[in-house]
Amino acid sequence: MMYKKILVVVDGSEQSDQALQKAIHTADRYDAVLLIGHVIDTRSFPRASPYGDNLWNEIKEGADELLEKSKKQAESFGLKEVSTVIESGNPRVVIPRKLIDEHSVDLLVIGGSGLNTVERMLVGSVTEASVRRSPCDVLTVKIEADETLYNNLMVAVDGSEQAENALAKAIEVAKVHNSSLKIINVVEVHAGPYTHSVLSAHQQGKDEEDKDKDVEQKQMLEEYKQQAEDQGVQDVETILYYGNPRMVIPRTLSDDHDIDLLVTAATGRGAVERFFTGSVASASVHHAPSDVLTVKE
């Protein structure tokens, strides 16, 4: 079983409602325990206010109602193991650290943005912090759930161990959902606003060393394709592309191939990218129109 305990965080926003629906469907697919959480943000709580206790009770009551409603929604879908939890503090810290650690969560499901307008513009500061700090895989939800969940998957690979872990997860998801799988490697080219055809033509003039690297990358992709097919994925395609991976993967390729789930490793080849939790992973969470599964383990 790939996921045993799933945490979804709700805040009453449309985005968290979508995340809840996706978490319910995912828990059903993997026969997993579902934990529904809410964090009362105390950073701006007026502790010195004479209305502090009353305000706290009102907020707590609202949180209890939200969680109870969410739990009933999950149970009415047919889930048997559903529980709820309320914490208080800074959601950017409490969600990816305390909730996940204390409840042994192996998948966090979170909406692409939250209630605050500014946070929405930034794809959600809580979402971004959760993806960066969480020790477990994170599913960032951008689209509404349906019965099929995912039809077209794409996984970004670069030959690193982390990317191979992402590939393994993508293969498992494709098998569970009977999805097509596209395995993509983007050769980084700092060529400005050129088209893919221009960049591809540019490759014809490369020296022999660079051409050998292309052969190696194509061979790597074919080996990954064989790995997916050997494990039972029926529809597998490989793509070798030239451009800026941080732009091409979450935008151009996701759009062109009607991707509904993009799988990326939390870290890539470069030490600098590892330090920033993977620039491609971060760009995907921000810019991909599809759901994004960020693989940590």
N, C-alpha and C positions, 0 to 999 in steps of 0.2 A: 504494500500500500504506500503510495507516494506521500500522501498527506494524512495525518491522523487527527490533528487538532487544528482547527481554523479559527482565527480571531477576526471578526469584522468590527470596525469602530463606526458608530452611528452618532450623528449630531442633529438629525431632523432636517437636513438639507436634501435637495433633490439628488445631489451627487452621492450622499451616504445611503439614500434609498436604493440607488442603482447598485452600490457596493453590497448592500444587504441582500438584494435579489441574487446577485452573482455569487455571493458567499453561500447562500442557501442551495443554489443549484450545484455548486462545486462540492459542498459537503455531501450532498445526495449522491453525486457521481463517485466520490471516493469513500463513501460510507464512513465519513469522518465526524468527530465531535465538533459542534459549533458553539463558540463562545462569542456572545455579543457584548461589546464593551462601550462605555461612554466615559469621557473624562471631563469633569467640571473644571473649566479653566479658571484658576484662582489668581492669575497674574494681575488682573485688574479688579479683583474683588475688593469692595470698600470695607476693609476690616474695621476702620474707625467709625463707620457710619452707625448712627443710632438704630438704623433699620437693618443692620448686618444680619442678625439672627433670623429675622423674618424673611429677608431676601434669600438667605442661604436655604431655609426650609422650602421656600417657593421654587428655587432652582432645583433642589434635590427632588422635590415632588415631581417636577416636570421631567427630570431625568428618569425617575422610576417609571413614570407613565410611558415614556419613549421606549425604554427597554422591555417593558411588559408587552407593549404593542408589537415590538419587533420579534419577541420570543413567540407570541401567538402566531405571527405571520409564518415563522419558520416551522412551527409545529403543525399548522394547518396544511403546509406543503407536504408533510409526512415525515419530517425529521424527528427522530426519537430522543437523541441526546443533544439538548440545547440548554445552555446556562447563560447567565448574565453577570456582569461585574461593573461596578461604578468605582472610579478613582477620582482624585482631585489633584490639581497641580498644573504643571506646564505640559500640555499634550505632546509637545515636540520631544519631551524627555520621557514622560510616563508611558506613552504608547510603545515606542520601539524598545524600551529597556524594561521597565517594571512589569507591564502586562505580559509581554512575551516571555520573559524569564520566569516569572512566578507561576505561569500557567502552562509552561512547556509547549508553547505554540510553535508549529512548524510552517504555517502559512498565514501571513497577515493580508487581509483584503481591505483596501481603503479607497475612498473616492478620489477622483482626480483633483478635486478642489472642494473647499468647505464653504461655510456661511459668509465669511468676510469677503467683501468685494475686492479689496487689495490682494488678499490671499488667492482669490480666484484668478486674478491676473498673473500671479506667480505660480500657477498650477498648485497652489495650496502649500503654505509653509509647513503645515503639519505633515502633509503627504511627502513633501521633499525630505523632511527630517526623518520620517519613518523609513523611507527607502534607503537613505544614507546610513542610518544608525541601526536598523534592525538586524539582528543576527540570523533571522530566518528569511525565506523567500517572501517577496512582496508582490501581490497582484494589485496593480493600480487600475481602477475601473474607469473607462471612458464611455462605454456604450452599454445600452440596456441589455438585460439578459433575455434569452429565449430558451426554448427547450434544447436546441442543438448546442448552445453556448458558443462553440468555436468550430468553424468550417475550414478556415485558411490560416495556417500558422506560418510564421517566419522566425528563424533563429539566426542571429548574427554570430559568426565565428571568426577567429583570427589565429587559430592554432595553439592558443594558450590553454593551460589546464582549466582555467576558469570558464573559458568558452566551451570546452568539451563537457564540463558539468552542465552548462546551459543546454547544450545539444542533447544530453541524456534526458534532461527534464522535458525538453520539447518533444522528443521521441515518445516519452511516456504519455504526455498530454495528447499528442496526435493519435496514439493507439486508443486511449480512453474515449476520445471524441470522434474517432474515425475521420480524422481531418487530413487535408493535404498539408504537406510540409515543404517549405522552401528554405534551403540552407544557403545563406548569403555571406560572401566575403567581399569586402570593399577595399580595394587597393587605394591607399591614401595618395591623392594627387592634389597639390596646391596649384591649381591651374586657373583659378578665377571663375567667372560665370560662363563656362563653356558647356556645350551639350555633351551628353554621353557619347554620341557618335564621334565628335571631335576628339574627346579624350581617348576613345578606343583607337581611332586612327593614329593618334599620337604614339600609342604603344608600338605601332609597326616600326617606328624609327628607333626603338630602344636598343641598347647594346646587348650582347649575348648574355651577360650576367643577369640583367633585368629580365630577359626572356626566360632564362632558366628559373627565375623566381616565379614567373607566371605559370610555368609548367608545374612547379612544386605546389602552387596554390590550387591549380586545377586538380592535381592528383589528390591533394588533401580533401577537396570538396567531394571528389568521387568516392574516396574512402569513407567519408561521413555518410554519403548517400547509401553506400552499401551497408553500412552499419544500421541505418534506419530501416532499410528494406529487410535486412536479416532479422530485425526485431518485430517485423510485422506491419510496418507502415506501407500502405499500398501506393500512395501518390506522392513521390518525392522528386523535387527539382532542385538543381544547384544553379547559383547565379554568381558570376565573377564580375564585379563592377569597378569602375574607376571614379574617384571623386573624394569628397569629404565625408567620411563615415558618419560624423555627427549630424550632417544635414541629409545625406542620401538615405540612410537606413530608416529614420523615423518619418521622413516626409515622402520623398520621391518613390522609394520602393514599396512602402506600405500602401500608398495610394494606388500606384500602378497595378498592384497585384491583389487589391481588395482584401488586405490582411485584417483579420479581426483579433488576432493575438500576436504580439511581437515579444519574443523571448530574448533577453540579453543577460550576459554575465554582469555581476556587480562591478567587476574589475576586468581590465584588459591587459595588454602586453606591457605597456609603459609604466614605470614606477610612479611618474607624475599622475597618470590616470588612476592608478591604484590609490594614491593618496586622496584623490577627489572622488572616490567611489565609482570611477569609471565614467569618462566623459560621454561615451556613447550611451551608456545606461541612463545617465542624467538627462541627456538631450532627448532620449526616447520618452522618458516620463513627461517631459515638458511638451514635446511637439508631436508625438505620434497620435493619429486620430483613433487608433485602436487601443484596446486594453494592452497593458505591458506587464509581463512577468519578469521581475528582476531576481535572478537566481543567486543565492548566497552560498549554498552548500550542496 
